């Protein structure tokens, strides 16, 4: 096994990557819903 700090760094990188990915996924989904709402005329049509 490598040094302990390297293992820690990997854990933190995974954590940050997963967090960032989930945030991006949520943003993409909300944008999609906003587009669908606008297309359906439920929002921003006034």
mmCIF entry with sequence, helices, sheets and N, C-alpha, C, O atoms, coordinates in Angstrom:
data_MODEL
# 
_entry.id   MODEL 
# 
_entity.id                         1 
_entity.type                       polymer 
_entity.pdbx_number_of_molecules   1 
# 
_entity_poly.entity_id                      1 
_entity_poly.type                           'polypeptide(L)' 
_entity_poly.nstd_linkage                   no 
_entity_poly.nstd_monomer                   no 
_entity_poly.pdbx_seq_one_letter_code       
;(UNK)(UNK)(UNK)(UNK)(UNK)(UNK)(UNK)(UNK)(UNK)(UNK)(UNK)(UNK)(UNK)(UNK)(UNK)(UNK)
(UNK)(UNK)(UNK)(UNK)(UNK)(UNK)(UNK)(UNK)(UNK)(UNK)(UNK)(UNK)(UNK)(UNK)(UNK)(UNK)
(UNK)(UNK)(UNK)(UNK)(UNK)(UNK)(UNK)(UNK)(UNK)(UNK)(UNK)(UNK)(UNK)(UNK)
;
_entity_poly.pdbx_seq_one_letter_code_can   XXXXXXXXXXXXXXXXXXXXXXXXXXXXXXXXXXXXXXXXXXXXXX 
_entity_poly.pdbx_strand_id                 A 
# 
loop_
_entity_poly_seq.entity_id 
_entity_poly_seq.num 
_entity_poly_seq.mon_id 
_entity_poly_seq.hetero 
1 1  UNK n 
1 2  UNK n 
1 3  UNK n 
1 4  UNK n 
1 5  UNK n 
1 6  UNK n 
1 7  UNK n 
1 8  UNK n 
1 9  UNK n 
1 10 UNK n 
1 11 UNK n 
1 12 UNK n 
1 13 UNK n 
1 14 UNK n 
1 15 UNK n 
1 16 UNK n 
1 17 UNK n 
1 18 UNK n 
1 19 UNK n 
1 20 UNK n 
1 21 UNK n 
1 22 UNK n 
1 23 UNK n 
1 24 UNK n 
1 25 UNK n 
1 26 UNK n 
1 27 UNK n 
1 28 UNK n 
1 29 UNK n 
1 30 UNK n 
1 31 UNK n 
1 32 UNK n 
1 33 UNK n 
1 34 UNK n 
1 35 UNK n 
1 36 UNK n 
1 37 UNK n 
1 38 UNK n 
1 39 UNK n 
1 40 UNK n 
1 41 UNK n 
1 42 UNK n 
1 43 UNK n 
1 44 UNK n 
1 45 UNK n 
1 46 UNK n 
# 
_struct_asym.id          A 
_struct_asym.entity_id   1 
# 
_struct_conf.conf_type_id            HELX_P 
_struct_conf.id                      HELX_P1 
_struct_conf.pdbx_PDB_helix_id       AA1 
_struct_conf.beg_label_comp_id       UNK 
_struct_conf.beg_label_asym_id       A 
_struct_conf.beg_label_seq_id        4 
_struct_conf.pdbx_beg_PDB_ins_code   ? 
_struct_conf.end_label_comp_id       UNK 
_struct_conf.end_label_asym_id       A 
_struct_conf.end_label_seq_id        40 
_struct_conf.pdbx_end_PDB_ins_code   ? 
_struct_conf.beg_auth_comp_id        UNK 
_struct_conf.beg_auth_asym_id        A 
_struct_conf.beg_auth_seq_id         4 
_struct_conf.end_auth_comp_id        UNK 
_struct_conf.end_auth_asym_id        A 
_struct_conf.end_auth_seq_id         40 
_struct_conf.pdbx_PDB_helix_class    1 
_struct_conf.details                 ? 
_struct_conf.pdbx_PDB_helix_length   37 
# 
_struct_conf_type.id          HELX_P 
_struct_conf_type.criteria    ? 
_struct_conf_type.reference   ? 
# 
loop_
_atom_site.group_PDB 
_atom_site.id 
_atom_site.type_symbol 
_atom_site.label_atom_id 
_atom_site.label_alt_id 
_atom_site.label_comp_id 
_atom_site.label_asym_id 
_atom_site.label_entity_id 
_atom_site.label_seq_id 
_atom_site.pdbx_PDB_ins_code 
_atom_site.Cartn_x 
_atom_site.Cartn_y 
_atom_site.Cartn_z 
_atom_site.occupancy 
_atom_site.B_iso_or_equiv 
_atom_site.pdbx_formal_charge 
_atom_site.auth_seq_id 
_atom_site.auth_comp_id 
_atom_site.auth_asym_id 
_atom_site.auth_atom_id 
_atom_site.pdbx_PDB_model_num 
ATOM 1   N N  . UNK A 1 1  ? 0.837   -1.202 0.000   1.00 0.00 ? 1  UNK A N  1 
ATOM 2   C CA . UNK A 1 1  ? 0.000   0.000  0.000   1.00 0.00 ? 1  UNK A CA 1 
ATOM 3   C C  . UNK A 1 1  ? 0.873   1.254  0.000   1.00 0.00 ? 1  UNK A C  1 
ATOM 4   O O  . UNK A 1 1  ? 1.998   1.241  0.500   1.00 0.00 ? 1  UNK A O  1 
ATOM 5   N N  . UNK A 1 2  ? 0.343   2.326  -0.563  1.00 0.00 ? 2  UNK A N  1 
ATOM 6   C CA . UNK A 1 2  ? 1.080   3.584  -0.601  1.00 0.00 ? 2  UNK A CA 1 
ATOM 7   C C  . UNK A 1 2  ? 0.977   4.315  0.717   1.00 0.00 ? 2  UNK A C  1 
ATOM 8   O O  . UNK A 1 2  ? 0.420   3.803  1.688   1.00 0.00 ? 2  UNK A O  1 
ATOM 9   N N  . UNK A 1 3  ? 1.517   5.508  0.740   1.00 0.00 ? 3  UNK A N  1 
ATOM 10  C CA . UNK A 1 3  ? 1.451   6.316  1.965   1.00 0.00 ? 3  UNK A CA 1 
ATOM 11  C C  . UNK A 1 3  ? 0.012   6.667  2.334   1.00 0.00 ? 3  UNK A C  1 
ATOM 12  O O  . UNK A 1 3  ? -0.889  6.660  1.495   1.00 0.00 ? 3  UNK A O  1 
ATOM 13  N N  . UNK A 1 4  ? -0.170  6.971  3.610   1.00 0.00 ? 4  UNK A N  1 
ATOM 14  C CA . UNK A 1 4  ? -1.518  7.249  4.117   1.00 0.00 ? 4  UNK A CA 1 
ATOM 15  C C  . UNK A 1 4  ? -2.096  8.512  3.487   1.00 0.00 ? 4  UNK A C  1 
ATOM 16  O O  . UNK A 1 4  ? -3.282  8.558  3.159   1.00 0.00 ? 4  UNK A O  1 
ATOM 17  N N  . UNK A 1 5  ? -1.257  9.541  3.318   1.00 0.00 ? 5  UNK A N  1 
ATOM 18  C CA . UNK A 1 5  ? -1.776  10.808 2.772   1.00 0.00 ? 5  UNK A CA 1 
ATOM 19  C C  . UNK A 1 5  ? -2.284  10.636 1.342   1.00 0.00 ? 5  UNK A C  1 
ATOM 20  O O  . UNK A 1 5  ? -3.214  11.321 0.915   1.00 0.00 ? 5  UNK A O  1 
ATOM 21  N N  . UNK A 1 6  ? -1.662  9.710  0.606   1.00 0.00 ? 6  UNK A N  1 
ATOM 22  C CA . UNK A 1 6  ? -2.099  9.462  -0.771  1.00 0.00 ? 6  UNK A CA 1 
ATOM 23  C C  . UNK A 1 6  ? -3.499  8.841  -0.772  1.00 0.00 ? 6  UNK A C  1 
ATOM 24  O O  . UNK A 1 6  ? -4.348  9.182  -1.595  1.00 0.00 ? 6  UNK A O  1 
ATOM 25  N N  . UNK A 1 7  ? -3.714  7.928  0.166   1.00 0.00 ? 7  UNK A N  1 
ATOM 26  C CA . UNK A 1 7  ? -5.027  7.293  0.304   1.00 0.00 ? 7  UNK A CA 1 
ATOM 27  C C  . UNK A 1 7  ? -6.082  8.332  0.670   1.00 0.00 ? 7  UNK A C  1 
ATOM 28  O O  . UNK A 1 7  ? -7.184  8.343  0.122   1.00 0.00 ? 7  UNK A O  1 
ATOM 29  N N  . UNK A 1 8  ? -5.713  9.217  1.624   1.00 0.00 ? 8  UNK A N  1 
ATOM 30  C CA . UNK A 1 8  ? -6.625  10.292 2.039   1.00 0.00 ? 8  UNK A CA 1 
ATOM 31  C C  . UNK A 1 8  ? -6.972  11.188 0.850   1.00 0.00 ? 8  UNK A C  1 
ATOM 32  O O  . UNK A 1 8  ? -8.132  11.537 0.630   1.00 0.00 ? 8  UNK A O  1 
ATOM 33  N N  . UNK A 1 9  ? -5.930  11.553 0.086   1.00 0.00 ? 9  UNK A N  1 
ATOM 34  C CA . UNK A 1 9  ? -6.130  12.431 -1.069  1.00 0.00 ? 9  UNK A CA 1 
ATOM 35  C C  . UNK A 1 9  ? -7.107  11.800 -2.053  1.00 0.00 ? 9  UNK A C  1 
ATOM 36  O O  . UNK A 1 9  ? -7.995  12.470 -2.580  1.00 0.00 ? 9  UNK A O  1 
ATOM 37  N N  . UNK A 1 10 ? -6.932  10.498 -2.293  1.00 0.00 ? 10 UNK A N  1 
ATOM 38  C CA . UNK A 1 10 ? -7.836  9.791  -3.205  1.00 0.00 ? 10 UNK A CA 1 
ATOM 39  C C  . UNK A 1 10 ? -9.268  9.837  -2.691  1.00 0.00 ? 10 UNK A C  1 
ATOM 40  O O  . UNK A 1 10 ? -10.205 10.050 -3.461  1.00 0.00 ? 10 UNK A O  1 
ATOM 41  N N  . UNK A 1 11 ? -9.432  9.637  -1.386  1.00 0.00 ? 11 UNK A N  1 
ATOM 42  C CA . UNK A 1 11 ? -10.771 9.669  -0.799  1.00 0.00 ? 11 UNK A CA 1 
ATOM 43  C C  . UNK A 1 11 ? -11.407 11.039 -1.001  1.00 0.00 ? 11 UNK A C  1 
ATOM 44  O O  . UNK A 1 11 ? -12.575 11.144 -1.377  1.00 0.00 ? 11 UNK A O  1 
ATOM 45  N N  . UNK A 1 12 ? -10.622 12.090 -0.746  1.00 0.00 ? 12 UNK A N  1 
ATOM 46  C CA . UNK A 1 12 ? -11.149 13.453 -0.909  1.00 0.00 ? 12 UNK A CA 1 
ATOM 47  C C  . UNK A 1 12 ? -11.489 13.746 -2.365  1.00 0.00 ? 12 UNK A C  1 
ATOM 48  O O  . UNK A 1 12 ? -12.500 14.386 -2.656  1.00 0.00 ? 12 UNK A O  1 
ATOM 49  N N  . UNK A 1 13 ? -10.634 13.272 -3.286  1.00 0.00 ? 13 UNK A N  1 
ATOM 50  C CA . UNK A 1 13 ? -10.897 13.492 -4.706  1.00 0.00 ? 13 UNK A CA 1 
ATOM 51  C C  . UNK A 1 13 ? -12.194 12.805 -5.131  1.00 0.00 ? 13 UNK A C  1 
ATOM 52  O O  . UNK A 1 13 ? -12.990 13.364 -5.886  1.00 0.00 ? 13 UNK A O  1 
ATOM 53  N N  . UNK A 1 14 ? -12.390 11.580 -4.633  1.00 0.00 ? 14 UNK A N  1 
ATOM 54  C CA . UNK A 1 14 ? -13.627 10.873 -4.949  1.00 0.00 ? 14 UNK A CA 1 
ATOM 55  C C  . UNK A 1 14 ? -14.830 11.627 -4.402  1.00 0.00 ? 14 UNK A C  1 
ATOM 56  O O  . UNK A 1 14 ? -15.843 11.779 -5.085  1.00 0.00 ? 14 UNK A O  1 
ATOM 57  N N  . UNK A 1 15 ? -14.711 12.097 -3.169  1.00 0.00 ? 15 UNK A N  1 
ATOM 58  C CA . UNK A 1 15 ? -15.799 12.828 -2.526  1.00 0.00 ? 15 UNK A CA 1 
ATOM 59  C C  . UNK A 1 15 ? -16.158 14.071 -3.337  1.00 0.00 ? 15 UNK A C  1 
ATOM 60  O O  . UNK A 1 15 ? -17.328 14.320 -3.629  1.00 0.00 ? 15 UNK A O  1 
ATOM 61  N N  . UNK A 1 16 ? -15.140 14.844 -3.694  1.00 0.00 ? 16 UNK A N  1 
ATOM 62  C CA . UNK A 1 16 ? -15.359 16.072 -4.462  1.00 0.00 ? 16 UNK A CA 1 
ATOM 63  C C  . UNK A 1 16 ? -15.938 15.757 -5.839  1.00 0.00 ? 16 UNK A C  1 
ATOM 64  O O  . UNK A 1 16 ? -16.831 16.456 -6.317  1.00 0.00 ? 16 UNK A O  1 
ATOM 65  N N  . UNK A 1 17 ? -15.426 14.702 -6.473  1.00 0.00 ? 17 UNK A N  1 
ATOM 66  C CA . UNK A 1 17 ? -15.914 14.321 -7.802  1.00 0.00 ? 17 UNK A CA 1 
ATOM 67  C C  . UNK A 1 17 ? -17.388 13.919 -7.749  1.00 0.00 ? 17 UNK A C  1 
ATOM 68  O O  . UNK A 1 17 ? -18.182 14.328 -8.596  1.00 0.00 ? 17 UNK A O  1 
ATOM 69  N N  . UNK A 1 18 ? -17.742 13.124 -6.756  1.00 0.00 ? 18 UNK A N  1 
ATOM 70  C CA . UNK A 1 18 ? -19.133 12.689 -6.618  1.00 0.00 ? 18 UNK A CA 1 
ATOM 71  C C  . UNK A 1 18 ? -20.048 13.868 -6.307  1.00 0.00 ? 18 UNK A C  1 
ATOM 72  O O  . UNK A 1 18 ? -21.142 13.975 -6.861  1.00 0.00 ? 18 UNK A O  1 
ATOM 73  N N  . UNK A 1 19 ? -19.595 14.757 -5.415  1.00 0.00 ? 19 UNK A N  1 
ATOM 74  C CA . UNK A 1 19 ? -20.391 15.926 -5.054  1.00 0.00 ? 19 UNK A CA 1 
ATOM 75  C C  . UNK A 1 19 ? -20.603 16.817 -6.275  1.00 0.00 ? 19 UNK A C  1 
ATOM 76  O O  . UNK A 1 19 ? -21.722 17.236 -6.570  1.00 0.00 ? 19 UNK A O  1 
ATOM 77  N N  . UNK A 1 20 ? -19.504 17.096 -6.980  1.00 0.00 ? 20 UNK A N  1 
ATOM 78  C CA . UNK A 1 20 ? -19.590 17.932 -8.175  1.00 0.00 ? 20 UNK A CA 1 
ATOM 79  C C  . UNK A 1 20 ? -20.499 17.320 -9.231  1.00 0.00 ? 20 UNK A C  1 
ATOM 80  O O  . UNK A 1 20 ? -21.283 18.015 -9.877  1.00 0.00 ? 20 UNK A O  1 
ATOM 81  N N  . UNK A 1 21 ? -20.381 16.006 -9.395  1.00 0.00 ? 21 UNK A N  1 
ATOM 82  C CA . UNK A 1 21 ? -21.213 15.316 -10.371 1.00 0.00 ? 21 UNK A CA 1 
ATOM 83  C C  . UNK A 1 21 ? -22.688 15.413 -10.032 1.00 0.00 ? 21 UNK A C  1 
ATOM 84  O O  . UNK A 1 21 ? -23.526 15.629 -10.909 1.00 0.00 ? 21 UNK A O  1 
ATOM 85  N N  . UNK A 1 22 ? -23.000 15.253 -8.752  1.00 0.00 ? 22 UNK A N  1 
ATOM 86  C CA . UNK A 1 22 ? -24.404 15.319 -8.340  1.00 0.00 ? 22 UNK A CA 1 
ATOM 87  C C  . UNK A 1 22 ? -24.946 16.734 -8.512  1.00 0.00 ? 22 UNK A C  1 
ATOM 88  O O  . UNK A 1 22 ? -26.095 16.916 -8.915  1.00 0.00 ? 22 UNK A O  1 
ATOM 89  N N  . UNK A 1 23 ? -24.131 17.723 -8.210  1.00 0.00 ? 23 UNK A N  1 
ATOM 90  C CA . UNK A 1 23 ? -24.556 19.117 -8.384  1.00 0.00 ? 23 UNK A CA 1 
ATOM 91  C C  . UNK A 1 23 ? -24.818 19.407 -9.862  1.00 0.00 ? 23 UNK A C  1 
ATOM 92  O O  . UNK A 1 23 ? -25.817 20.036 -10.208 1.00 0.00 ? 23 UNK A O  1 
ATOM 93  N N  . UNK A 1 24 ? -23.917 18.948 -10.727 1.00 0.00 ? 24 UNK A N  1 
ATOM 94  C CA . UNK A 1 24 ? -24.100 19.152 -12.163 1.00 0.00 ? 24 UNK A CA 1 
ATOM 95  C C  . UNK A 1 24 ? -25.345 18.428 -12.668 1.00 0.00 ? 24 UNK A C  1 
ATOM 96  O O  . UNK A 1 24 ? -26.085 18.956 -13.498 1.00 0.00 ? 24 UNK A O  1 
ATOM 97  N N  . UNK A 1 25 ? -25.569 17.218 -12.161 1.00 0.00 ? 25 UNK A N  1 
ATOM 98  C CA . UNK A 1 25 ? -26.745 16.450 -12.574 1.00 0.00 ? 25 UNK A CA 1 
ATOM 99  C C  . UNK A 1 25 ? -28.028 17.175 -12.162 1.00 0.00 ? 25 UNK A C  1 
ATOM 100 O O  . UNK A 1 25 ? -28.976 17.265 -12.942 1.00 0.00 ? 25 UNK A O  1 
ATOM 101 N N  . UNK A 1 26 ? -28.048 17.687 -10.936 1.00 0.00 ? 26 UNK A N  1 
ATOM 102 C CA . UNK A 1 26 ? -29.222 18.425 -10.458 1.00 0.00 ? 26 UNK A CA 1 
ATOM 103 C C  . UNK A 1 26 ? -29.455 19.670 -11.309 1.00 0.00 ? 26 UNK A C  1 
ATOM 104 O O  . UNK A 1 26 ? -30.593 19.983 -11.660 1.00 0.00 ? 26 UNK A O  1 
ATOM 105 N N  . UNK A 1 27 ? -28.387 20.373 -11.636 1.00 0.00 ? 27 UNK A N  1 
ATOM 106 C CA . UNK A 1 27 ? -28.506 21.575 -12.462 1.00 0.00 ? 27 UNK A CA 1 
ATOM 107 C C  . UNK A 1 27 ? -29.070 21.222 -13.837 1.00 0.00 ? 27 UNK A C  1 
ATOM 108 O O  . UNK A 1 27 ? -29.941 21.921 -14.355 1.00 0.00 ? 27 UNK A O  1 
ATOM 109 N N  . UNK A 1 28 ? -28.571 20.136 -14.422 1.00 0.00 ? 28 UNK A N  1 
ATOM 110 C CA . UNK A 1 28 ? -29.044 19.713 -15.742 1.00 0.00 ? 28 UNK A CA 1 
ATOM 111 C C  . UNK A 1 28 ? -30.531 19.368 -15.695 1.00 0.00 ? 28 UNK A C  1 
ATOM 112 O O  . UNK A 1 28 ? -31.288 19.753 -16.587 1.00 0.00 ? 28 UNK A O  1 
ATOM 113 N N  . UNK A 1 29 ? -30.948 18.646 -14.661 1.00 0.00 ? 29 UNK A N  1 
ATOM 114 C CA . UNK A 1 29 ? -32.357 18.262 -14.524 1.00 0.00 ? 29 UNK A CA 1 
ATOM 115 C C  . UNK A 1 29 ? -33.241 19.495 -14.350 1.00 0.00 ? 29 UNK A C  1 
ATOM 116 O O  . UNK A 1 29 ? -34.313 19.578 -14.950 1.00 0.00 ? 29 UNK A O  1 
ATOM 117 N N  . UNK A 1 30 ? -32.797 20.452 -13.532 1.00 0.00 ? 30 UNK A N  1 
ATOM 118 C CA . UNK A 1 30 ? -33.607 21.654 -13.316 1.00 0.00 ? 30 UNK A CA 1 
ATOM 119 C C  . UNK A 1 30 ? -33.713 22.484 -14.599 1.00 0.00 ? 30 UNK A C  1 
ATOM 120 O O  . UNK A 1 30 ? -34.761 23.062 -14.887 1.00 0.00 ? 30 UNK A O  1 
ATOM 121 N N  . UNK A 1 31 ? -32.625 22.537 -15.362 1.00 0.00 ? 31 UNK A N  1 
ATOM 122 C CA . UNK A 1 31 ? -32.669 23.258 -16.636 1.00 0.00 ? 31 UNK A CA 1 
ATOM 123 C C  . UNK A 1 31 ? -33.661 22.585 -17.583 1.00 0.00 ? 31 UNK A C  1 
ATOM 124 O O  . UNK A 1 31 ? -34.430 23.251 -18.277 1.00 0.00 ? 31 UNK A O  1 
ATOM 125 N N  . UNK A 1 32 ? -33.627 21.256 -17.597 1.00 0.00 ? 32 UNK A N  1 
ATOM 126 C CA . UNK A 1 32 ? -34.534 20.497 -18.455 1.00 0.00 ? 32 UNK A CA 1 
ATOM 127 C C  . UNK A 1 32 ? -35.989 20.768 -18.074 1.00 0.00 ? 32 UNK A C  1 
ATOM 128 O O  . UNK A 1 32 ? -36.833 21.003 -18.939 1.00 0.00 ? 32 UNK A O  1 
ATOM 129 N N  . UNK A 1 33 ? -36.273 20.732 -16.767 1.00 0.00 ? 33 UNK A N  1 
ATOM 130 C CA . UNK A 1 33 ? -37.633 21.003 -16.308 1.00 0.00 ? 33 UNK A CA 1 
ATOM 131 C C  . UNK A 1 33 ? -38.059 22.421 -16.668 1.00 0.00 ? 33 UNK A C  1 
ATOM 132 O O  . UNK A 1 33 ? -39.204 22.654 -17.055 1.00 0.00 ? 33 UNK A O  1 
ATOM 133 N N  . UNK A 1 34 ? -37.138 23.360 -16.540 1.00 0.00 ? 34 UNK A N  1 
ATOM 134 C CA . UNK A 1 34 ? -37.457 24.751 -16.865 1.00 0.00 ? 34 UNK A CA 1 
ATOM 135 C C  . UNK A 1 34 ? -37.797 24.888 -18.351 1.00 0.00 ? 34 UNK A C  1 
ATOM 136 O O  . UNK A 1 34 ? -38.735 25.590 -18.727 1.00 0.00 ? 34 UNK A O  1 
ATOM 137 N N  . UNK A 1 35 ? -37.013 24.202 -19.181 1.00 0.00 ? 35 UNK A N  1 
ATOM 138 C CA . UNK A 1 35 ? -37.286 24.226 -20.617 1.00 0.00 ? 35 UNK A CA 1 
ATOM 139 C C  . UNK A 1 35 ? -38.651 23.611 -20.917 1.00 0.00 ? 35 UNK A C  1 
ATOM 140 O O  . UNK A 1 35 ? -39.413 24.145 -21.723 1.00 0.00 ? 35 UNK A O  1 
ATOM 141 N N  . UNK A 1 36 ? -38.957 22.490 -20.267 1.00 0.00 ? 36 UNK A N  1 
ATOM 142 C CA . UNK A 1 36 ? -40.249 21.830 -20.482 1.00 0.00 ? 36 UNK A CA 1 
ATOM 143 C C  . UNK A 1 36 ? -41.397 22.727 -20.035 1.00 0.00 ? 36 UNK A C  1 
ATOM 144 O O  . UNK A 1 36 ? -42.417 22.823 -20.718 1.00 0.00 ? 36 UNK A O  1 
ATOM 145 N N  . UNK A 1 37 ? -41.232 23.378 -18.895 1.00 0.00 ? 37 UNK A N  1 
ATOM 146 C CA . UNK A 1 37 ? -42.267 24.273 -18.375 1.00 0.00 ? 37 UNK A CA 1 
ATOM 147 C C  . UNK A 1 37 ? -42.504 25.430 -19.350 1.00 0.00 ? 37 UNK A C  1 
ATOM 148 O O  . UNK A 1 37 ? -43.643 25.779 -19.659 1.00 0.00 ? 37 UNK A O  1 
ATOM 149 N N  . UNK A 1 38 ? -41.405 26.011 -19.824 1.00 0.00 ? 38 UNK A N  1 
ATOM 150 C CA . UNK A 1 38 ? -41.515 27.132 -20.756 1.00 0.00 ? 38 UNK A CA 1 
ATOM 151 C C  . UNK A 1 38 ? -42.181 26.676 -22.054 1.00 0.00 ? 38 UNK A C  1 
ATOM 152 O O  . UNK A 1 38 ? -43.013 27.385 -22.621 1.00 0.00 ? 38 UNK A O  1 
ATOM 153 N N  . UNK A 1 39 ? -41.803 25.482 -22.516 1.00 0.00 ? 39 UNK A N  1 
ATOM 154 C CA . UNK A 1 39 ? -42.383 24.944 -23.751 1.00 0.00 ? 39 UNK A CA 1 
ATOM 155 C C  . UNK A 1 39 ? -43.877 24.685 -23.569 1.00 0.00 ? 39 UNK A C  1 
ATOM 156 O O  . UNK A 1 39 ? -44.658 24.846 -24.507 1.00 0.00 ? 39 UNK A O  1 
ATOM 157 N N  . UNK A 1 40 ? -44.270 24.284 -22.363 1.00 0.00 ? 40 UNK A N  1 
ATOM 158 C CA . UNK A 1 40 ? -45.680 23.996 -22.090 1.00 0.00 ? 40 UNK A CA 1 
ATOM 159 C C  . UNK A 1 40 ? -46.467 25.275 -21.812 1.00 0.00 ? 40 UNK A C  1 
ATOM 160 O O  . UNK A 1 40 ? -47.695 25.244 -21.728 1.00 0.00 ? 40 UNK A O  1 
ATOM 161 N N  . UNK A 1 41 ? -45.765 26.397 -21.670 1.00 0.00 ? 41 UNK A N  1 
ATOM 162 C CA . UNK A 1 41 ? -46.439 27.668 -21.437 1.00 0.00 ? 41 UNK A CA 1 
ATOM 163 C C  . UNK A 1 41 ? -46.849 27.873 -19.992 1.00 0.00 ? 41 UNK A C  1 
ATOM 164 O O  . UNK A 1 41 ? -47.711 28.704 -19.706 1.00 0.00 ? 41 UNK A O  1 
ATOM 165 N N  . UNK A 1 42 ? -46.247 27.130 -19.078 1.00 0.00 ? 42 UNK A N  1 
ATOM 166 C CA . UNK A 1 42 ? -46.616 27.259 -17.668 1.00 0.00 ? 42 UNK A CA 1 
ATOM 167 C C  . UNK A 1 42 ? -45.810 28.341 -16.965 1.00 0.00 ? 42 UNK A C  1 
ATOM 168 O O  . UNK A 1 42 ? -46.154 28.765 -15.861 1.00 0.00 ? 42 UNK A O  1 
ATOM 169 N N  . UNK A 1 43 ? -44.728 28.789 -17.614 1.00 0.00 ? 43 UNK A N  1 
ATOM 170 C CA . UNK A 1 43 ? -43.851 29.747 -16.945 1.00 0.00 ? 43 UNK A CA 1 
ATOM 171 C C  . UNK A 1 43 ? -43.277 30.729 -17.965 1.00 0.00 ? 43 UNK A C  1 
ATOM 172 O O  . UNK A 1 43 ? -42.867 30.343 -19.059 1.00 0.00 ? 43 UNK A O  1 
ATOM 173 N N  . UNK A 1 44 ? -43.259 31.981 -17.589 1.00 0.00 ? 44 UNK A N  1 
ATOM 174 C CA . UNK A 1 44 ? -42.635 32.984 -18.438 1.00 0.00 ? 44 UNK A CA 1 
ATOM 175 C C  . UNK A 1 44 ? -43.425 33.311 -19.697 1.00 0.00 ? 44 UNK A C  1 
ATOM 176 O O  . UNK A 1 44 ? -42.889 33.918 -20.625 1.00 0.00 ? 44 UNK A O  1 
ATOM 177 N N  . UNK A 1 45 ? -44.693 32.915 -19.740 1.00 0.00 ? 45 UNK A N  1 
ATOM 178 C CA . UNK A 1 45 ? -45.492 33.161 -20.941 1.00 0.00 ? 45 UNK A CA 1 
ATOM 179 C C  . UNK A 1 45 ? -46.223 34.499 -20.875 1.00 0.00 ? 45 UNK A C  1 
ATOM 180 O O  . UNK A 1 45 ? -46.713 34.989 -21.893 1.00 0.00 ? 45 UNK A O  1 
ATOM 181 N N  . UNK A 1 46 ? -46.299 35.089 -19.692 1.00 0.00 ? 46 UNK A N  1 
ATOM 182 C CA . UNK A 1 46 ? -47.070 36.327 -19.540 1.00 0.00 ? 46 UNK A CA 1 
ATOM 183 C C  . UNK A 1 46 ? -46.365 37.462 -20.252 1.00 0.00 ? 46 UNK A C  1 
ATOM 184 O O  . UNK A 1 46 ? -46.852 38.593 -20.244 1.00 0.00 ? 46 UNK A O  1 
# 
